[in-house]
Amino acid sequence: MEPATRSYTNLTMPIILYICLYIVMIGYGISLPVLPFFMKELARAQGVGVSQLSLHVGAVTAIFAFMQLLFAPLWGMLSDKTGRRKPLLIMGLAGYVVSMALAGVSHNITTLYAARMLNGIFAAAVLPIAAAYIVDVIPVKHQAQGLAWHGTAVGLGVVSGPVLGSVFIYLLDGHPVRFWGLDINRFSGPFFIASLLAAAALIIAAIRLPESSRGARIPSAEKLAAQQPGTGHNTSIMPTIAAFLLLSLLSQFGLSLFEATFVLHAQRTMVFTAAQLGFVFMTCGFVMAAAQGTVVAGFIERLGVGRVLPFGFIFMGLGLLMLMVTGTMGTILLSVGILASGMAIITPSIAVLIARRAGDRLGKGLGMLAGANSIGQTLGPLIGSMIFVYNIHLPYLLTAGVLFTAAGGIFIKNKK
C-alpha cells in the first residue's frame, strides 16, 4: 500500500486514529472502578494481610504508568528508526487486547500484576505513535487542531470508560456469566469488555488505516530542520525539548494531585458522596475533552502556541486556589472547570511545540512526552497525599505556586 498523503481533505486517517484512541481509552477507563476491588479479592483469596492490601492496590495502579514511562520513548524511537507507524500501532493494539484479556482471567495477584505491566507496555505504543501518525498526515498549519482532537478522543474515552465500567459491575453483580469456559463476573467482566473494544479498534486500524512512512513524506523544509543542530540523528533530542517535557510533567503533576487529593478534601469539607465525586471528575474530563476539540485549537492557530500556553498554567493554578475556598457544588464545578480548561490548553500546546522541534525524531519526542506525563501522574498522588497530612489546603496552595511560576517563566521567555 502506498504511503498516506498529507492532504488535509482526506480525513479518513485522522478519524480512524481518533476512533482507535477513543476505544482504547474507554478500555483503560472501564477498568478503573473495578481494579482496586479485583485486587482486594485476589489478595484476600491468597491470604494477604489487611495491612498489605492498600500497598497492592496502589502498586497495581501505579505499575501501568511506570511501564508507560519506560516504554513510550522506546516505542517512539523504534517508529522513527523504521519509518513506519502502522505496524507498531497494530502491535500495540494487539498487545493491549491480550493484556486486557489476561487481566480478566487472572486468578492470583501475580497474573494481575503481569497483565497490568503488559497493558502499560502496549498502551505506551498506541498513544505516542497515534499522535506522531496524526502529525505525519496533517499539514503544519492544522497540527494544533489535529493534536487537540487527539486529546479530545483520549479525554472522552477516559470519561466514558468508568461510566461503562460501573454499568457492567452493576449488571454482573450477582449474575455471573460463563462463556467459552470463562467466568465473567462483576470483577473480570469489565476487562473482557475492554479487550473486545480494543479488538474492534485493532480490526478497524488493520483494515482501514493506510501505511504511514514518515521519511517518504517529510517536506524539504522539515528535512532541512531535521538536519539542524539538536534535531538530527547524531545529536540528542533532549536539549531541544527538555523545557517542554518539564512543563508537561508539572501540568500532569497538578492534575493528578487534584484527582488524588480531592476525594479526601471534599469528604473533609463537604462530606461528598461517591456519586457526587464521580460527577465532579466526569465534569473535569468532559471540559478537558470538549475544550481541546473546540476553542483551544482555534486560539493556538490564531494567536500562536507561545502566547496561549502560559494561560493554561494560570487557569490551572487559579482553579486549585478556588478549591480552597469553595463551599457549594456549583463553585466546585466552576473551579474544576477552570482547572480543566487550563489543562486543555497545555496538552495540545506542548505536543505542537515538541512536534515542531523533534524533526525526524517525532516518535521519540512524543514518546518522551508520554514518559514525562507518566512521571507527573505518578508523583502527583504520592506527594499530594504526603502534604495533605499536614494541611488539607496545602497541596493546592503549593502546586498553584509552582504553576504560576511556570506561567511567569513562559512569559519571560516569550519577551526575549
N, C-alpha and C positions, 0 to 999 in steps of 0.2 A: 504494500500500500504506500502511496506517495505521502511524503511529509505534509502536514497540515499547512495551509497558507495562513498569512497574518491578516486576512480580510476581516474587519470587524463586523461586516454584514453577515458573515457566517457565524451564527450564534449557536450552532449545534454543539461544538466542543465545549464552550463555557457552560452551557446549560447542563450537559451531561456531567461535567465535573461538579457543578453545584448540587445536582441531584445525588451524586455519589457521596459528596461530603455531608449533605443533609441526612442521608440514610445511615451513614457510618456514625455520625454524631448522635442520631437517635439511639443507635445501638449502644453507644457509650453512656448516654444519659439514662437509658431504660434500666441499666443495671445499678444505678446509684442508690435507689431506695432499698434495694434488696441485699446489696453486697454486705453491709455490716451484719444483718440478721443471718445471712447464709454462713458467714464466717463463724459467728457465735454458735450456730447449730452444729457445724462440723467440729469446732474446737471442743464443745461440751461432750460430743459423742466420743471424742478421743481422750476424755478425762482431763482436758486442760483446765487449770485452776481459774477462778474468777479474776484473780489479780492479773492474769496474763491475757485475759480476753481483750481488754482495751488495747493492749500492745499489738495483738494480732490484727485487730480491726484497723488500727492506724497504719500498720505496716502493709497490709494487703491493698489499702487505698493509695498509699504513697509510692508503692513499687511501680505502679503504672507510669506516674510522672517521672520517676527516676530512670526507667527504661527509655522513655522519650528523650530525656536529657542525654543519655549515652548514644542513642542510635539515630536520632534525627539528623545530626550533622553527617553521619556516615552514609545514610541513605541519599542525602542531598549530594554529597561528594561523588557517590557512585553514579548518580544520574547525570552529573556533569561530565564525568570521565567517559561514560559510554555514549553520551549524546542522545540517549533515548529516555523518554519519560514513561511511555505506556507500559513496557514490560515490568518495570519496577512498581508502578502503580497497581498493576494486576497482581503482582506478587504480594504487595502489602494488603490488598483487599482479600486475597485468598487466605493469607495467614490470619487475618482478622476473623474470617469466617470460622476457621478451625479453632482458634483460641477461644472464641466465644462458646462454641460447642463444647470444648474441653471443660470450660468453667461449668457448663450445665450438667456435665456427667461427673463432676467432682464428688468424691465420697470421703475425702480427707483434706486437711488443710494444705498438705504438700502439693496435691494436684491443683488446688485453687490458686496457690502461690505461683505455680508454674504457668497456669493459664493466664493469670494477670501479667506475668512477665512477658509472655509471648504476645499478649494483647497490646502491651505498651510498645514492644519492639515493632510490630507490624503497623500499629496506628502511627508510629513515628515516620513510616514511609508514606502514608496516604496524605497527611496534611501538608507537609512542605513540598512534596512533589506535585500535588494538585495545584498549589499556589504558583510554583515555578511553571507548570504547564499553562496556567492562565496568563502569566506574563509573556510566555512564548507566543501565544496566539492572539494577543490583544495589542494593538499599537500603543506606543508610549503615552500618547495624549489621553488614552482611555484606561490606563493601568490603574489609576486610583479607583475608578468605578468598578473595574473588574475585581480588584482585591477587596473592595468594600463589600461586594456581593459574596465573595468568598467568606468574609467574616459573618455576613448575614446568614448564609447557609449553615455555617458551624453553630452560630448562636441559636437559630431556630431549632436545630437538631438537639442541642443541649437542653433547650426549654421543653421541647416536645417529649423527649425521652423519659424523664421522671414521671410525667403525667401518664404515659402509656405503661410504664413500669408499675405504677400504683394501680392502674386498672387491672393489669394481669395478676397482680398479687391478690386483689380483691376477688377476681373471678375464679382463681385457682385455690383460694383459701378453703380448705375442707373438701375440695373437689379435684383431687389429683387425676391426671390422665396418663394412661400407659399407651405409648405409641412406638411401634417397632422396637420393643424391648426397653424403651427409655421411660423413666419415671419423671413425668413433667408435673411438678408441684409449684407452689407459690414461690419457692426459692430458685429452683432450676429453670422454671418456665421463661422468665424474662431473658435469661441468657440464650435459650434456644430461639426465642423470637428475634433477639439481636443478631444471632448467627444467620437466620433466614433473611433478614433485611439486608445484611451485608452481602449475602449470596446474590440477592437481587441486584445490588449495586455492581457486584462483580460481573454478572452476566451483561448488564447494560453497558458497562465500560468495555468489556471484551468484544462485544458485537458492534457497538455504535461509535466508540471513540477512535478517531484516526490516530495514526502514529504522530509523534512529535519529535523532530530532530532539531535540537537547539542549534547545533553548529551549522546546519544547512540553511538556517533561516535568519541568522544574525545580520542585520543590515550593516553596511560598510561603516557607518558612524559608530555603531555598537562595537564592531570588531576593533576599530581604532581605539575606542575607550578601553576595551579589554586588554589592549597592549600597553596602556599607560601604567606608570609605576603604581604598584599597590593593587592592580586588578588582574595582572597576568598570572599564568600558572606557576611562574618561577618565584613569585613573592607571596607572602602571607596576606590573606584577605582580612585578617583580624584588625590591623590598624585602621583600615578604611571604614569599618562598620562597628568598631568596639563601642563608640558612644551611643549608637542606636540600640545595640544589644543591651547596654546598661539601662537606657531609658525604658525599653520594653520590659526588662526584668523588674524595674521599680513599679511600673504600672500593674503588672501581674501580681507583684507582691501586695500592692494596695488593695486590689480586687479580692484576692484570696484571703487576705487578712480580714476584710469586711465579711466575706462569706463564712469564715470560721468563727468569728467572734460575735457576729450579730445575733446568732441564736442565744448565746449567753446574755448578751447585752439587753435584748428585747425581753427575755424572761425576767431579768432583774428589774427593769424599768417599767414594763407594761404588762408582764405576765401573758405573753403571746401564746396562742395555741399552735399546734403543728400546722393546722390549715392556714392560719394567718401568716406564719413564717413562710410556708410554701408559696403563698400568693405574693409576698414581697420578693422572693427570689425569682419567681416567674416574671414579675414586672421588670426586674433588673435585666434578665436575659432578653425579654422582648424588646425593651428600649434599646439595648445594645444592638440587637439584630436589625430592628427597623431603622434606626438612625443611620447605621452604616450603609444600608442599601438605598437610602433616600437623600437626606440633606448633606451628609458628611462628604460623600464623593463629589457633589457639586461644589461645595466650598473649597475642597482641595484643588479641584481643577480651575476654579476661578481665581482664588486668592494665592494659591501656591502652598505646598505642604509645609514649608518652613514657617509661614505666618499662622497657619491653623494649629500646628502641633502643640505649642505651649498652652493653648486654651484647654486642651484635653486634660493636662495636669492640673490646671486651675480648677476646672469643673470637678475633677475627682477629689481634690483637697477640700473644696467647698462642700461637697456632698458629705464627706466624712465629718467635717466640723458641725454641719447641721444635725447630724445624727446624735450629737452630744446633747442637744437641747430640745429635740423634738418630743412631743408628748401625745400625739394623735396618729392614727393610721394615715390620715391624709398628708400630714407633714413628713412622715416617714417615707411614704411613697414619693413625695416630691424630692426629698433628699436622695433617695436611691435612684430616682430618675436622673438627677443632675450628675451623680457619680457615674451612672451607666452611660450617659451622654459623653462624658469625658473619655471613658474607655472606648467608646465608639469612634471618637476622633483619633485616639492614639494608635489603635490597632492597624487600620489601613495606612495611616501616615507613615509609620515606621516600616511597614512592609514595602511601600513605594520607595522610600529612601534607600533601603537595602537593595531592592531590585535595580535601582539606578547606579549604585556603587559596585555591585558584585560583578558586573561584566559577564564574562563567560563562565563564571562560577556561581550562577544564580541558585542552583540547587543547594550547594554547600552553604551559601549565605542564608537562605531561608531555613535550611536545616539548623544552622546555628541559632537563628532567631527562635525556632521552636525549642531548642535546648535552653536558651536563656529564659524563655517563658516558663519552662518546667522548673527551673531553679526558683523563680519568683513564686510559683504556685506551691512549691514545697516549703520555702522559708516563711511565707506569709502566715499560714496557720500556726506554725511552730513558734515563731517569735511573737505573734499576736496573742496567743494563749498564755505565753510566759509573762508578757507585760500586763495582761488583763488581771492577773492575780493581784497586782499592786493597786490598780485603779481601773474601773470599768471603762472610763473615758480615755485613758492614757494611750491605748493603741491608736485610736482615731486621731488624737491630737499630734502625736509624734509623726505618724505617717503623713498627715496633712502637711506638716512642716517639711518633710522630705519632698513631697510632690510639688509644693510651692517653690522650693529651692531648685528643683529640676526645671520648672517653668521659667524661673528667673535666669538660669543658665542658658536656656534656649534663646530667650530674648536678647541676652548679651551677645551670644554667638551670632545672631541674625544682624546685629548692628555693626559687626566687624566687617 
